[in-house]
Amino acid sequence: MEYADEVRDRAALYLHVLNLDSAAEGAQNPSIPALAFGESAIDVSALESYLNANKAELSGSGKPVQIDLSALKSASVPLPKGKNFEDAEETKASAKSPAAATTVGKVTAGESYVEAFRKSPVHENFGEPLFVSPKSVLTDSSGEYEVNVIKYMYSGYIALQFEIRNALPDQIVRDAVVLLQVKGTPLQLVNEVKAGSIAHGETGYAYSVLTYDSNECTFPAGTLKCKMQFSVVEIDSGTKAEQGSYADEYALPDLVISAKDYVRGKAMESKQFLYLIYILQKGRSAWNEMAKRKDCVEKSQNYQIAYKSLAEATAALSRFFGMTAVPGTDKVELGASVHQMQLAGEVQDKSQVLAVVKIKMDAKYGCVLSLQVRTLHSDLCDLIMNSLS
């Protein structure tokens, strides 16, 4: 009961904040909904980087904090489709060999991956993406190289940004590129961009651009084998002079493109509750209203999943599908043997994808899941249902 009161109070506060009209108050700033998920939406990662870089100045001045929000625009909101490479055939031909890939210059210290992407030739060619996926870890921080990937989704294209950190002293990583095997998937590689020189403790970015026929496959998915190829430049620890170089490779785990890359709901952790309240203030009947549409696709299926408790399954499934859990349905009551969670997300065309997840602990079969999905896209519905098979 105490938790229910907390959820109610939080919902009331956020709803009040979302309904504030800056223009009515005579302010020049965008409204709160616009900053959260509208055309003026700011990028949380970029804001965090800015605050860390200017911490001393902002906290020690004693003056009101003023931040130029135009430099922190989010790449996570739907924006107009960017232009394609002018000559796709020429680009495909040049991408066949890593040696033909272009190189990104040195990355500014403290720069976020979103800021780096906006300076890249990929952004120059395509513009702002429709969606940006959360950063995914490919290798842990204990390895020789720490590699993460961010997926930028366009109509007909997927841009992969590989964040590469050099953890080895006395060496420079140069011209790093991630080689992808797309065989057996609906994807084709059209371009690669190498990272510049990455010294010890520094981060650089490499890019790969994939394409697909959006008329035949709206939501392509697949598992891509990948490895990083680069040159190692040895450095004298005393003089810092280069002592020679050699070619090297570094094995990376498979890269998976799945349903959650096409659904926005949990991509920005700080926005997910605000976003859901913004939807719910328009009415809590979204599930029933979607069923009335002639183009609504609904599918259901049961699964046996390897979780030891309802709480563990509830938390994991919300992350797995990339959607936002309706407040209150993401918490399992103490001692419960059955739990129902409601999920909501937004697809690239701004339509909704909704799901009801019923989880039960069975003495014979263990953790059993009943999944029901409603959306306007049959292929996305299939992709979600098959992702658990």
SULLIN-V873435 format. One record per pair of residues at least 6 apart in sequence whose C-alpha atoms are under 8 Angstrom apart, sorted by sequence separation. I is the first residue (numbers start at 1). GAP is how many residues later the second one is. D is the distance in whole Angstrom. If there is no record, write none. Layout:
# SULLIN-V873435
i/gap/d
I/GAP/D
I/GAP/D
This chain:
# SULLIN-V873435
i/gap/d
22/6/7
23/6/8
34/6/5
35/6/4
36/6/7
85/6/8
94/6/6
95/6/6
117/6/6
118/6/7
139/6/7
140/6/6
152/6/6
153/6/7
166/6/8
182/6/6
198/6/6
235/6/6
236/6/6
266/6/6
290/6/6
307/6/6
318/6/7
346/6/5
347/6/7
361/6/5
362/6/7
375/6/7
22/7/7
23/7/8
34/7/6
35/7/6
51/7/8
58/7/6
94/7/7
139/7/5
140/7/8
151/7/7
152/7/5
166/7/7
182/7/7
197/7/7
235/7/5
236/7/7
265/7/6
291/7/8
318/7/7
332/7/6
345/7/6
346/7/6
360/7/6
361/7/6
374/7/7
22/8/7
23/8/7
138/8/8
139/8/5
151/8/6
152/8/6
196/8/7
212/8/7
234/8/6
235/8/6
344/8/7
345/8/5
359/8/7
360/8/5
373/8/7
22/9/5
107/9/7
138/9/6
139/9/7
151/9/5
152/9/8
180/9/8
195/9/6
196/9/8
233/9/7
234/9/5
235/9/8
344/9/6
345/9/6
359/9/6
360/9/7
21/10/6
22/10/8
30/10/7
137/10/7
138/10/5
150/10/6
151/10/6
195/10/5
233/10/7
234/10/6
265/10/8
344/10/5
359/10/5
20/11/7
21/11/8
137/11/5
138/11/7
149/11/7
150/11/5
194/11/8
195/11/4
233/11/6
234/11/6
329/11/7
330/11/6
343/11/6
344/11/7
358/11/6
359/11/6
20/12/7
136/12/6
137/12/7
149/12/6
150/12/7
194/12/5
195/12/8
233/12/4
329/12/5
330/12/8
342/12/8
343/12/5
357/12/7
358/12/5
19/13/8
135/13/7
136/13/5
149/13/5
150/13/8
193/13/6
194/13/7
232/13/5
233/13/7
329/13/6
342/13/6
343/13/6
357/13/6
358/13/6
18/14/6
19/14/8
135/14/6
136/14/6
148/14/6
149/14/6
192/14/8
193/14/5
231/14/7
232/14/5
342/14/5
343/14/8
357/14/5
371/14/8
17/15/7
18/15/5
135/15/5
147/15/7
148/15/5
177/15/7
192/15/6
193/15/6
231/15/6
232/15/6
315/15/7
326/15/7
341/15/6
342/15/6
356/15/6
357/15/7
104/16/7
134/16/6
135/16/8
147/16/6
148/16/7
162/16/8
177/16/7
192/16/4
231/16/4
232/16/7
314/16/6
325/16/7
326/16/6
340/16/7
341/16/5
355/16/7
356/16/5
104/17/8
133/17/6
134/17/8
146/17/8
147/17/5
177/17/5
191/17/6
192/17/6
230/17/6
231/17/6
314/17/8
325/17/6
326/17/6
340/17/6
341/17/6
355/17/6
356/17/7
132/18/7
133/18/5
146/18/6
147/18/6
176/18/5
177/18/7
190/18/8
191/18/5
229/18/8
230/18/6
314/18/8
325/18/4
326/18/7
340/18/4
355/18/4
132/19/6
133/19/7
145/19/7
146/19/5
175/19/5
176/19/5
189/19/7
190/19/6
191/19/7
229/19/6
230/19/6
324/19/5
325/19/7
339/19/6
340/19/6
354/19/6
355/19/6
132/20/5
133/20/8
145/20/6
146/20/7
175/20/5
176/20/7
189/20/6
190/20/6
229/20/5
311/20/7
323/20/6
324/20/5
338/20/7
339/20/5
353/20/7
354/20/5
131/21/6
132/21/6
145/21/5
146/21/7
174/21/7
175/21/5
189/21/5
190/21/7
228/21/6
229/21/7
311/21/6
323/21/5
324/21/6
338/21/6
339/21/7
353/21/6
354/21/6
130/22/8
131/22/5
144/22/7
145/22/6
174/22/6
175/22/7
188/22/5
189/22/6
227/22/7
228/22/5
310/22/7
323/22/5
338/22/4
353/22/5
129/23/6
130/23/6
131/23/7
144/23/5
145/23/8
174/23/4
187/23/6
188/23/5
227/23/6
228/23/6
322/23/8
337/23/6
338/23/7
352/23/6
353/23/7
129/24/6
130/24/5
143/24/7
144/24/6
173/24/6
174/24/6
187/24/6
188/24/6
227/24/5
228/24/7
337/24/6
351/24/8
352/24/8
47/25/6
129/25/5
130/25/8
172/25/6
173/25/5
187/25/5
226/25/7
227/25/5
318/25/7
351/25/7
46/26/6
172/26/6
173/26/6
186/26/6
226/26/6
227/26/8
42/27/7
172/27/5
186/27/8
225/27/8
226/27/7
310/27/7
314/27/7
171/28/7
172/28/6
178/28/7
225/28/7
226/28/6
310/28/7
43/29/6
171/29/7
177/29/6
178/29/8
225/29/5
226/29/7
310/29/7
42/30/5
43/30/6
44/30/8
170/30/7
176/30/7
177/30/7
178/30/7
224/30/6
225/30/6
42/31/4
43/31/4
169/31/5
186/31/8
223/31/6
224/31/5
41/32/6
42/32/4
43/32/7
166/32/6
168/32/6
169/32/8
223/32/6
224/32/6
40/33/6
41/33/5
43/33/8
165/33/7
166/33/6
167/33/6
168/33/8
187/33/7
223/33/5
40/34/8
166/34/5
167/34/6
186/34/6
222/34/6
223/34/6
165/35/8
166/35/6
185/35/8
186/35/7
221/35/8
222/35/5
41/36/7
165/36/7
166/36/6
185/36/7
186/36/8
221/36/5
222/36/7
122/37/7
165/37/6
166/37/7
185/37/6
220/37/8
221/37/5
39/38/7
165/38/4
185/38/8
220/38/8
221/38/7
38/39/7
75/39/7
164/39/5
165/39/6
37/40/6
39/40/8
85/40/6
163/40/7
164/40/5
219/40/7
84/41/6
85/41/7
163/41/6
164/41/6
182/41/8
83/42/6
84/42/6
163/42/5
164/42/8
182/42/6
82/43/7
83/43/5
162/43/5
163/43/7
181/43/6
182/43/8
219/43/7
82/44/4
83/44/7
117/44/7
161/44/7
162/44/5
180/44/6
181/44/5
81/45/8
82/45/4
161/45/6
162/45/6
180/45/6
181/45/6
314/45/8
81/46/7
82/46/6
161/46/5
180/46/5
313/46/8
81/47/7
82/47/7
160/47/5
161/47/7
179/47/5
180/47/7
80/48/7
81/48/7
159/48/7
160/48/5
178/48/7
179/48/5
276/48/7
79/49/6
80/49/8
81/49/7
159/49/6
160/49/6
178/49/6
179/49/6
310/49/7
79/50/7
80/50/7
113/50/7
159/50/4
160/50/8
178/50/4
179/50/7
276/50/7
310/50/7
78/51/7
79/51/6
158/51/6
159/51/6
177/51/6
178/51/6
273/51/8
310/51/7
78/52/5
157/52/7
158/52/5
176/52/7
177/52/5
272/52/6
309/52/7
75/53/6
76/53/8
77/53/7
78/53/6
157/53/6
158/53/6
176/53/6
177/53/6
266/53/8
75/54/7
76/54/7
77/54/6
157/54/4
176/54/4
273/54/8
75/55/8
76/55/5
156/55/6
157/55/6
175/55/5
176/55/7
267/55/7
75/56/7
76/56/5
156/56/5
174/56/6
175/56/6
266/56/5
53/57/7
75/57/7
76/57/8
156/57/6
173/57/7
174/57/5
265/57/6
266/57/5
310/57/8
156/58/5
173/58/6
174/58/6
264/58/7
265/58/4
266/58/6
308/58/8
309/58/7
155/59/7
173/59/5
174/59/7
263/59/6
264/59/7
265/59/5
307/59/8
308/59/7
172/60/6
173/60/6
260/60/7
263/60/7
306/60/8
307/60/6
49/61/7
171/61/7
172/61/5
260/61/5
261/61/8
304/61/7
305/61/8
306/61/6
49/62/7
156/62/8
171/62/5
172/62/7
259/62/7
260/62/5
304/62/7
305/62/6
49/63/6
171/63/5
172/63/7
260/63/7
304/63/6
305/63/6
321/63/8
170/64/6
171/64/5
304/64/5
305/64/7
46/65/8
170/65/5
303/65/6
304/65/6
46/66/6
170/66/7
302/66/7
303/66/5
45/67/7
170/67/6
287/67/7
302/67/6
303/67/6
46/68/7
276/68/8
302/68/4
303/68/8
45/69/8
46/69/7
301/69/6
302/69/6
170/70/8
300/70/7
301/70/5
300/71/5
301/71/7
82/72/8
103/72/7
300/72/4
81/73/7
299/73/6
300/73/6
81/74/7
298/74/7
299/74/6
298/75/6
299/75/7
297/76/8
298/76/4
297/77/6
298/77/7
296/78/7
297/78/5
98/79/7
265/79/7
296/79/6
297/79/6
265/80/5
296/80/5
297/80/7
98/81/8
264/81/5
265/81/6
295/81/6
296/81/8
297/81/6
263/82/6
264/82/5
299/82/7
263/83/5
264/83/6
291/83/8
298/83/8
263/84/5
264/84/8
290/84/7
297/84/7
301/84/7
122/85/8
262/85/6
263/85/7
290/85/8
300/85/8
303/85/7
262/86/6
299/86/8
303/86/8
122/87/8
287/87/8
104/89/7
116/89/8
101/90/7
102/90/7
103/90/6
104/90/6
105/90/7
106/90/6
263/90/8
101/91/5
102/91/5
103/91/4
104/91/5
105/91/5
106/91/7
101/92/5
102/92/6
103/92/6
104/92/5
105/92/8
106/92/8
101/93/6
103/93/6
109/93/8
95/94/7
98/94/7
95/95/6
95/96/5
107/96/7
92/97/7
93/97/8
94/97/7
95/97/6
107/97/6
92/98/4
106/98/7
107/98/8
91/99/6
92/99/6
91/100/6
104/101/7
88/102/7
104/102/7
153/108/8
153/109/8
151/110/8
139/113/7
138/114/7
139/114/7
138/115/6
138/117/8
259/121/7
259/124/6
258/125/8
259/125/6
133/128/6
259/128/8
132/129/8
258/129/8
131/131/7
131/133/7
134/133/5
133/134/6
134/134/7
132/135/7
219/160/7
218/161/7
219/161/6
221/162/8
219/164/8
76/191/8
131/217/7
130/218/6
44/224/8
44/226/8
37/234/8
36/235/7
36/238/7
37/238/7
36/239/8
33/245/8
18/256/8
14/260/7
18/260/7
15/262/7
14/263/7
15/263/7
11/266/7
15/266/7
78/270/7
78/272/8
7/320/7
7/321/7
4/324/7
